[in-house]
Amino acid sequence: LEEKLIDTYGLRDAIVADCLRADDEELIMRDIGAAAAFYVETTVKPNEVVGLSSWSATLLSLVDAMHRVSRKTDIQVVQILGGIGHPKAEVHATRLTSRLATLVNGTTVYLPAPGVVGSEAALQVLVDDPYVREALDLFDDVTMALVGIGAVDPSSLLAESGNIFSEEELDLLREKGAVGDVLLHFFDSEGNRLETFLDNRVTSMSLTQLRQVDRAIGVAGGGRKFEAIRGALRGGWINVLVTDCATAERLVQEP
């Protein structure tokens, strides 16, 4: 199944987790998180710059399942999606980044900005901040990116964080054919990036930058996200996929 995914979508790698129940989102997140953790443990290299998306419950499962990499690695872990939001949810984003850095014996570079800001002018002010700039300047150096793949309707963690667009804005994206997002950049069912004014309010790595990353790893599964995962694969926005067996089978059958 992994080989079929690689051949069908031109991937660098694919990891398919066995899932006991295809209808249990929490179980799927846990299983693919564990599979992704093993992949990161065994492939991360010394001196890498690892980019990490802040608001993904699946990536939280990855970090929870991961074992410490024993060798000295000199790795930098940088947030590639703004990590500031509602205080209760923000704890997740900060913990996610710092915990991964600890597990790979690395250092952390936070992106101290919201994922979604109120206006383009507000984003420009943030971009000029030296601490924000430090993270942004590392984006082109990222060698391994760990990202979630979101449906248009935000996950509960993202919704709790406050880093979401309004329902009217989401309706606009749906009208344009949006099926999902990576790093809050939306695309249609064929994987074409949807260029809207909303892009100018997002503090994150761009999809173009993500496409240049040596290992751009999408960690996502479940029926609710099928269209989004397929769109991300069709667009070539990720080159490694970690998913569950039911989703993998459907992706191969309905490319």
C-alpha positions in Angstrom: 0.0 0.0 0.0 2.9 2.4 0.8 4.5 1.6 -2.5 1.3 2.2 -4.3 1.0 5.6 -2.7 4.5 6.5 -3.6 4.0 5.5 -7.2 0.5 7.1 -7.5 1.5 10.5 -6.1 5.2 10.6 -6.8 6.1 10.7 -3.2 9.5 10.4 -1.6 8.1 8.1 1.1 4.8 6.9 2.6 4.0 5.4 6.0 0.7 3.7 6.5 -0.4 2.9 10.1 -2.6 0.0 10.8 -5.8 1.2 12.4 -8.3 -0.9 14.2 -11.3 1.4 13.6 -11.5 3.6 10.6 -14.3 5.7 12.2 -12.5 6.7 15.4 -10.6 10.0 14.8 -8.9 10.0 18.1 -7.6 6.4 17.6 -6.4 7.3 14.1 -4.6 10.4 15.3 -2.8 8.3 18.0 -1.8 5.6 15.5 -0.5 7.8 12.8 1.2 10.0 15.4 3.1 6.9 16.6 4.0 5.9 13.1 5.2 9.5 12.3 7.2 9.5 15.5 9.1 6.4 14.5 9.8 7.9 11.1 11.2 11.1 12.6 13.3 9.2 15.1 14.9 7.0 12.4 15.4 9.7 9.7 16.3 12.9 11.5 19.9 13.8 10.8 22.5 16.0 12.6 22.4 19.7 11.8 18.9 19.6 10.4 16.5 22.5 10.6 13.1 20.9 11.5 10.0 23.0 10.8 6.9 22.3 12.9 3.3 23.4 12.5 1.9 24.7 15.8 -1.7 23.8 15.8 -2.0 20.1 14.9 -3.5 17.6 17.3 -1.9 14.8 15.2 1.5 16.3 15.6 0.9 16.5 19.3 0.3 12.8 19.2 3.6 12.4 17.3 5.5 14.2 20.0 3.8 12.3 22.7 4.7 9.0 21.1 8.3 9.9 20.2 11.4 8.6 22.0 14.5 10.7 22.6 17.1 10.6 19.9 20.2 9.6 21.8 23.0 10.9 19.6 24.0 14.5 19.6 22.3 16.1 16.7 22.7 20.0 16.7 19.2 20.4 15.4 17.1 23.5 15.3 13.3 23.2 15.7 11.5 26.2 14.3 7.8 27.0 14.4 6.6 27.4 10.8 3.0 28.6 11.8 2.4 31.4 14.2 2.2 30.0 17.7 0.3 32.7 19.6 -3.3 32.3 20.4 -5.8 31.6 23.1 -3.7 31.1 26.3 -5.2 27.6 27.0 -4.5 26.3 23.5 -1.2 28.2 23.3 0.2 25.9 25.9 -0.2 23.0 23.3 1.7 24.9 20.6 4.6 25.9 23.0 4.8 22.4 24.5 4.8 20.8 21.0 7.8 22.8 19.8 9.8 22.7 23.0 9.2 19.0 23.6 10.3 18.0 20.1 13.4 20.1 20.5 14.2 18.3 23.7 13.6 14.9 22.1 16.1 15.6 19.3 18.6 17.4 21.6 18.0 20.5 19.6 17.3 24.2 20.2 14.0 26.0 19.7 13.2 29.0 17.5 9.7 30.2 18.3 7.5 32.2 15.9 6.0 34.7 18.4 3.0 35.8 16.4 -0.6 34.7 15.8 -1.2 32.3 12.9 -3.9 34.6 11.6 -3.8 38.4 12.2 -6.5 41.0 11.7 -5.1 42.8 8.6 -2.3 42.9 6.1 -0.9 46.0 7.9 -0.8 44.1 11.2 1.1 41.3 9.6 3.7 43.8 8.2 4.3 45.1 11.7 4.9 41.6 13.0 7.2 40.7 10.2 9.4 43.7 11.2 9.8 42.4 14.8 13.3 40.9 15.3 12.1 37.8 17.1 9.5 37.0 14.4 12.1 37.8 11.7 14.5 35.3 13.3 12.0 32.5 12.7 11.0 33.7 9.2 14.6 33.9 8.1 15.0 30.1 8.9 12.1 29.0 6.7 14.3 28.7 3.6 16.8 26.5 5.5 14.2 24.0 6.7 15.3 20.4 5.8 12.4 18.5 7.4 8.9 20.0 7.8 6.2 18.4 9.9 2.7 19.6 9.0 -0.9 18.7 9.6 -3.4 18.8 6.7 -6.6 20.5 7.6 -10.1 20.3 6.2 -11.8 23.7 5.6 -13.7 23.3 8.8 -11.0 23.8 11.5 -10.0 21.2 14.0 -11.0 21.7 17.6 -7.4 22.6 18.6 -7.1 25.2 15.9 -10.6 26.6 16.7 -9.6 26.8 20.4 -6.4 28.7 19.5 -8.4 31.4 17.8 -6.2 31.1 14.7 -9.0 30.7 12.3 -10.9 32.7 9.7 -14.5 33.8 10.3 -17.4 31.7 9.0 -17.9 34.3 6.2 -14.3 34.0 5.1 -14.5 30.2 5.2 -17.6 30.4 3.0 -15.7 32.5 0.6 -13.0 29.9 0.5 -15.6 27.1 -0.1 -17.1 29.1 -2.9 -13.6 29.2 -4.6 -13.5 25.4 -4.3 -11.3 25.0 -1.2 -11.0 21.5 0.2 -8.2 21.9 2.7 -5.1 23.7 3.9 -1.6 23.3 4.9 -0.1 25.9 7.3 -3.4 27.9 6.8 -2.8 28.2 3.0 -5.8 26.8 1.2 -6.0 24.7 -2.0 -8.7 23.2 -4.2 -9.4 19.5 -5.0 -6.8 19.5 -7.7 -4.2 20.9 -5.3 -4.1 24.4 -6.9 -3.3 27.1 -4.3 -6.2 29.5 -3.8 -4.8 33.0 -3.9 -7.0 35.3 -1.8 -6.5 38.4 0.4 -6.7 36.0 3.4 -3.1 34.8 2.5 -1.9 38.3 3.5 -3.0 37.7 7.0 -1.3 34.4 7.7 2.0 34.1 9.6 3.5 30.9 8.3 5.9 29.3 5.9 4.5 29.6 2.3 3.4 26.6 0.3 6.2 27.5 -2.2 8.8 27.3 0.5 7.2 24.0 1.8 7.6 22.5 -1.7 11.3 23.2 -1.6 11.8 21.3 1.7 13.8 18.0 1.3 11.3 16.1 3.4 7.9 17.8 3.7 6.0 15.4 5.9 2.2 15.6 6.0 0.7 13.7 9.0 -3.1 13.3 8.6 -5.8 10.7 8.3 -9.5 9.9 8.7 -12.5 10.2 6.4 -13.2 13.9 7.2 -9.8 14.9 5.8 -9.7 12.7 2.7 -10.4 15.5 0.2 -7.8 17.7 1.9 -5.1 15.0 2.0 -5.7 14.1 -1.7 -5.6 17.8 -2.7 -2.3 18.3 -0.8 -0.9 15.2 -2.7 -2.2 16.3 -6.1 -0.6 19.8 -5.6 2.7 18.3 -4.6 2.8 20.4 -1.4 4.1 17.4 0.6 6.5 14.6 -0.5 6.1 12.3 2.5 2.7 11.1 3.8 1.9 9.4 7.1 -1.7 8.2 7.2 -4.0 5.4 8.2 -4.7 2.3 6.2 -8.3 3.1 5.3 -7.4 6.6 4.0 -4.4 5.1 2.1 -6.6 2.5 0.4 -9.0 5.2 -0.7 -6.3 7.5 -1.9 -4.9 4.7 -4.2 -8.4 3.7 -5.4 -9.5 7.4 -6.1 -6.4 9.3 -7.2 
